[in-house]
Amino acid sequence: MAQKKYIILGTVVILYGIYIAWLDYDFEPIEFNFKKPPSFTGKLAPNNALTGAEILLKGEVHAPEALVKEGNVIYTGTGDGKYLKIVDGKIEKVVGHGSGSCFGLRRLNKTHFVGADMYVGLLLINYDLGTVEDLVPVGEDFNGLTIKNANDFDIIDQNVIIFTESSHRWSVSQFGYMFVEHIFNGRVLKYDIAKNKLELILDGLYFPNGFLLHPDGESFLVGEFGASRITRFYLSGPNKGKKEFFAENLPGYSDNIRLSSHGTIYVAMAAVRDPDQQSYMEKSASYPQVRKVLLQVVPEIFLKLWTLLQIGVTRGLVLEYDYNGTLLRSLQDPTGGVNHFSHVEDDGTHLYLGSYINDFIAKVSIKKIEEELNVKF
């Protein structure tokens, strides 16, 4: 009986060795040193600005990551590849591939929206006609440039789209490798619809996701989820080509970046970092050789699960900055009743909070936030 067990164990080891050899990945993790997360004091002191949020469409939407609010209509893209038109709190229209996962959504013109799908690429959506068309498909060659994913974006003059590609080495289905290898392989690209032209703008980023064209008209902001920071890059003007940090050592991992209705910038925090106990994921970032061993011997699915377990969510958190990167305030739900934020949509009277995992949209009155924080927007 014991001999049979050893035979089975030996067979498993041999097969696993063959599996690792078959992968033939050249993993090259590098060192990255996370700073100690900031404490929840001062402008990060706990508050109840988001506590008791109204829950919309509970169980009717799956991971409504990106939102656009216009009048009594909410447009969203979901984690199961659907694009929803919600009128007066009810889903009126469902369009889409039925596969993929929408991470970014904006209106392009009077008839069309653009969606960024991590599995499919950039899409052109017409909610009224119920159509979804490819703009920049994953894997398609554009004069030598291809993409593996599309995360978030902004639009210039209804024609030019600037978007983030979280990793040019790994697809989103290889999330575990993407995060454990932890290398500078994210990019920002520009796509011209009229010319059908794709162009590289910036590379060397750590899992870039949220994106915003800065109101100065000369620069953009890009969240680097994998480094807990937001980077600013100048497209034009006297600082053209300059890269600088807009916000560093964030108290969590950022997602979409959007303008508020009162001249500030909202950053949705997908997860919160523990200031008292650094995660193993962050600790391991300082030891590339250890990560290389993990990459070589641990199946990707387990690396993915391990990574997700390291991304803690102990509270709901939104950060608000001025245009120069000064933190003005934080909006929180310390109870964790609403959290996992991916997006903040501000229509002037309410904030609508999207999520990469929740099955609802959260809604909070701006008046309630003003009263809780003793501010006037």
C-alpha positions in Angstrom: 0.0 0.0 0.0 2.8 2.4 1.0 4.7 1.5 -2.3 1.6 2.4 -4.3 1.4 5.8 -2.6 5.0 6.5 -3.5 4.4 5.5 -7.1 1.4 7.9 -7.2 3.4 10.7 -5.6 6.3 10.2 -7.9 4.0 10.2 -11.0 2.5 13.5 -9.8 5.9 15.1 -9.3 7.1 13.9 -12.8 3.9 15.2 -14.4 4.2 18.5 -12.6 7.8 18.8 -13.7 6.7 18.2 -17.3 4.0 20.9 -16.9 6.5 23.4 -15.6 9.0 22.6 -18.4 6.1 22.9 -21.0 5.2 26.4 -19.8 8.7 27.6 -20.7 8.1 31.1 -19.2 11.1 33.3 -18.7 10.1 34.9 -15.4 12.2 38.0 -14.6 10.8 39.6 -11.4 12.5 42.8 -10.1 12.8 44.4 -6.7 10.3 47.0 -5.7 10.1 48.4 -2.2 6.7 49.5 -0.9 6.7 52.2 1.8 4.9 51.7 5.1 1.2 52.5 4.4 0.0 55.8 5.8 -2.0 55.7 9.1 -5.7 56.5 9.1 -5.2 59.9 10.8 -5.5 63.5 9.7 -7.3 63.7 6.4 -7.5 59.9 6.4 -9.1 59.8 9.9 -12.2 57.5 9.9 -15.5 59.0 9.0 -18.9 57.9 8.0 -19.3 59.8 4.7 -20.3 56.7 2.8 -21.8 54.7 5.6 -25.4 53.7 5.1 -25.2 54.1 1.3 -28.4 53.3 -0.7 -28.0 50.0 -2.5 -29.3 49.9 -6.1 -30.1 46.9 -8.2 -28.9 44.4 -5.6 -28.3 41.0 -7.3 -29.2 42.4 -10.7 -25.8 43.6 -11.8 -22.5 41.7 -11.7 -19.4 43.9 -11.0 -20.6 47.2 -12.4 -17.1 48.6 -12.6 -17.6 51.7 -14.7 -20.5 54.2 -14.6 -21.8 57.1 -16.6 -24.7 59.1 -15.1 -26.8 61.3 -17.4 -30.1 62.7 -16.0 -32.2 59.8 -14.8 -30.1 57.3 -16.7 -27.1 55.3 -15.5 -25.0 53.5 -18.1 -22.6 50.8 -17.0 -20.5 47.9 -18.2 -20.3 44.8 -16.0 -17.9 42.0 -15.2 -19.8 39.5 -17.4 -19.4 41.6 -20.5 -22.8 43.2 -20.5 -23.6 46.9 -21.1 -26.7 48.1 -19.2 -28.9 51.1 -19.6 -30.6 51.8 -16.3 -33.6 54.2 -16.3 -35.1 55.4 -13.0 -33.4 52.6 -11.1 -34.6 49.8 -13.5 -32.6 48.0 -16.2 -34.1 49.0 -19.5 -31.6 47.7 -22.0 -28.9 45.0 -22.0 -26.4 44.8 -24.9 -22.9 43.3 -25.2 -20.8 40.3 -26.0 -21.9 38.4 -23.0 -18.3 37.6 -22.3 -15.3 39.7 -21.2 -15.3 42.3 -18.4 -15.8 46.1 -18.7 -13.3 48.2 -16.7 -13.9 51.6 -18.3 -16.8 53.4 -19.9 -17.3 56.9 -21.3 -19.6 58.6 -23.8 -17.9 59.2 -27.2 -20.6 61.3 -29.0 -24.4 61.6 -29.2 -24.9 58.0 -30.2 -22.0 56.0 -29.0 -20.0 55.0 -25.9 -16.6 53.5 -25.7 -15.9 50.6 -23.4 -12.6 49.2 -22.2 -12.8 45.4 -21.8 -9.9 43.6 -20.2 -10.5 40.5 -22.2 -11.7 41.9 -25.5 -10.1 45.4 -26.0 -11.6 48.8 -26.8 -15.3 48.6 -27.9 -17.8 50.9 -29.5 -21.2 50.6 -28.0 -24.6 51.9 -29.1 -27.1 51.3 -26.4 -30.1 52.4 -28.5 -29.3 50.1 -31.4 -28.0 47.4 -29.1 -24.7 47.1 -31.0 -21.1 46.4 -29.8 -18.3 46.8 -32.3 -14.5 46.3 -32.0 -12.2 49.3 -32.0 -8.9 47.9 -30.8 -9.3 44.2 -30.4 -6.9 42.3 -28.1 -4.2 40.6 -30.3 -4.9 42.6 -33.5 -1.8 44.0 -35.2 -1.7 47.8 -35.7 1.6 48.3 -37.6 3.5 46.3 -35.1 1.6 47.2 -32.0 -0.8 44.8 -30.3 -2.5 44.9 -26.9 -3.3 42.2 -24.3 -6.0 44.1 -22.4 -7.6 47.5 -22.1 -8.4 48.9 -18.6 -9.5 52.6 -18.5 -9.3 55.6 -20.8 -10.3 59.1 -21.6 -11.3 60.8 -24.9 -10.0 63.8 -26.8 -12.4 65.6 -29.3 -14.7 62.5 -29.9 -12.0 60.8 -32.0 -8.8 60.1 -30.1 -8.8 57.7 -27.2 -5.9 57.4 -24.7 -6.1 54.2 -22.7 -4.2 52.0 -20.2 -3.0 48.5 -20.9 -2.3 46.9 -17.5 0.3 44.5 -18.8 1.8 43.9 -22.2 3.3 40.7 -21.1 0.3 38.9 -19.5 -3.3 38.7 -20.3 -5.9 39.2 -17.5 -6.5 35.5 -17.4 -2.8 35.2 -16.2 -3.5 37.6 -13.3 -1.4 35.6 -10.9 1.8 35.8 -13.0 1.1 39.5 -13.6 1.1 40.4 -10.0 3.7 38.1 -8.6 6.3 38.8 -11.3 5.6 42.5 -10.6 7.5 44.2 -13.4 7.2 47.5 -15.3 5.2 46.2 -18.2 2.1 48.4 -18.3 1.5 51.0 -20.9 -0.5 54.0 -22.1 -1.5 54.0 -25.7 -3.4 56.4 -28.1 -5.9 55.3 -30.7 -7.1 57.5 -33.5 -10.5 56.3 -34.6 -10.6 58.2 -37.9 -7.1 57.0 -38.9 -7.4 53.6 -37.3 -3.9 54.2 -35.8 -2.5 52.9 -32.6 0.4 54.7 -30.9 2.5 54.1 -27.8 2.6 57.1 -25.4 4.1 55.8 -22.2 5.4 52.5 -20.9 7.2 51.2 -17.8 4.2 51.3 -15.5 3.1 49.0 -12.7 -0.4 47.7 -13.6 -1.8 51.0 -14.8 -5.6 51.1 -14.5 -7.6 54.3 -13.8 -7.0 57.1 -16.3 -8.0 60.8 -16.5 -7.1 63.6 -18.9 -6.1 66.4 -16.5 -8.2 69.6 -16.7 -5.0 71.6 -17.6 -5.3 70.1 -21.1 -1.6 69.3 -21.2 -1.3 66.2 -19.0 -3.0 63.0 -17.9 -3.2 61.0 -14.6 -2.7 57.3 -14.5 -3.2 55.1 -11.5 -0.5 52.5 -10.9 -2.3 49.9 -8.9 0.8 47.7 -8.5 2.7 50.5 -6.9 0.0 52.3 -4.8 0.6 55.6 -6.6 -0.8 57.9 -9.3 1.5 59.2 -12.0 1.2 62.4 -14.1 2.5 62.6 -17.6 2.6 65.8 -19.8 1.5 65.4 -23.4 2.1 69.0 -24.4 3.1 72.4 -23.1 6.4 73.5 -21.5 6.7 70.2 -19.6 6.0 67.9 -22.6 7.4 64.4 -22.0 7.8 64.9 -18.2 6.7 62.2 -15.8 6.1 62.9 -12.2 4.2 61.4 -9.2 0.8 63.0 -8.6 0.2 61.0 -5.4 2.5 58.4 -3.8 2.2 55.8 -1.1 -1.6 55.6 -1.2 -3.5 54.1 1.7 -4.8 51.4 -0.7 -4.8 50.3 -4.3 -6.5 52.8 -6.7 -8.9 52.2 -9.5 -10.8 54.6 -11.8 -10.0 58.3 -11.6 -12.8 60.8 -12.3 -13.6 64.5 -11.9 -16.0 65.7 -9.3 -18.8 68.2 -9.9 -17.0 70.8 -7.8 -13.6 71.1 -9.3 -11.7 68.2 -7.7 -10.6 64.7 -8.5 -12.0 61.5 -7.1 -10.0 58.3 -6.8 -11.9 55.1 -6.1 -9.9 52.7 -3.9 -10.3 49.1 -4.9 -8.7 47.9 -1.7 -7.2 49.3 1.5 -3.7 48.7 2.8 -3.2 47.9 6.5 -0.9 50.5 8.1 -0.2 48.1 11.0 0.7 45.0 9.1 2.2 45.0 5.6 0.8 42.3 3.4 3.0 39.3 2.3 2.4 40.5 -1.3 4.1 43.8 -0.5 6.8 42.2 1.6 7.7 39.8 -1.2 8.1 42.7 -3.7 11.5 43.3 -2.1 12.6 39.7 -2.8 12.6 39.0 -6.5 14.4 35.7 -6.2 11.8 34.3 -3.8 9.1 35.4 -6.3 10.9 33.8 -9.1 10.9 30.4 -7.3 7.1 30.9 -6.6 6.5 31.6 -10.3 8.4 28.6 -11.4 6.8 26.0 -9.1 3.4 27.3 -8.1 0.5 27.0 -10.6 -0.9 30.3 -11.8 -4.3 29.7 -10.3 -2.9 29.4 -6.8 -0.8 32.6 -7.3 -4.0 34.3 -8.4 -5.8 33.2 -5.3 -2.9 34.2 -3.0 -2.8 37.6 -4.6 -6.5 38.2 -4.1 -6.2 37.1 -0.4 -3.4 39.7 0.1 -5.5 42.6 -1.2 -7.4 43.5 2.0 -10.7 45.4 2.2 -11.4 46.5 5.7 -13.4 49.7 4.8 -14.9 51.5 1.9 -12.5 54.3 0.8 -12.6 57.2 -1.8 -9.8 59.8 -2.0 -10.4 63.4 -3.1 -7.5 65.5 -4.5 -7.1 69.0 -5.9 -5.7 69.4 -9.4 -2.1 69.6 -8.0 -2.2 66.3 -6.1 -2.9 67.6 -2.6 -5.2 65.3 -0.7 -8.2 67.3 0.4 -10.3 64.6 2.2 -11.2 61.0 2.3 -14.8 59.5 2.1 -15.1 56.3 4.1 -17.3 53.5 5.3 -15.3 52.1 8.2 -17.9 49.4 8.7 -17.1 47.9 5.3 -20.9 48.0 4.5 -19.9 49.3 1.0 -16.4 48.8 -0.3 -14.4 47.3 -3.2 -14.8 50.6 -5.1 -13.8 50.8 -8.7 -15.5 54.1 -9.8 -17.0 57.3 -8.5 -19.6 59.0 -10.6 -20.7 62.5 -9.4 -23.9 64.0 -10.9 -23.9 67.0 -8.6 -26.4 65.7 -6.1 -25.2 62.1 -5.5 -22.2 59.9 -5.8 -22.7 56.6 -7.5 -20.1 54.0 -6.6 -19.2 51.2 -9.0 -17.4 48.0 -8.0 -15.2 45.3 -9.6 -16.9 42.6 -7.5 -20.1 43.7 -5.9 -23.6 42.9 -7.2 -25.0 46.4 -6.8 -24.4 50.1 -7.3 -24.0 52.2 -4.2 -25.6 55.7 -4.0 -24.7 58.4 -1.5 -26.2 61.9 -1.1 -23.6 64.7 -1.5 -25.6 66.6 1.1 -25.1 63.8 3.5 -21.4 63.8 2.8 -21.2 67.5 3.4 -22.9 67.2 6.8 -20.8 64.3 7.9 -17.5 66.0 6.9 -18.7 69.6 7.8 -17.7 70.9 4.3 -19.6 72.7 1.5 -18.9 71.6 -2.1 
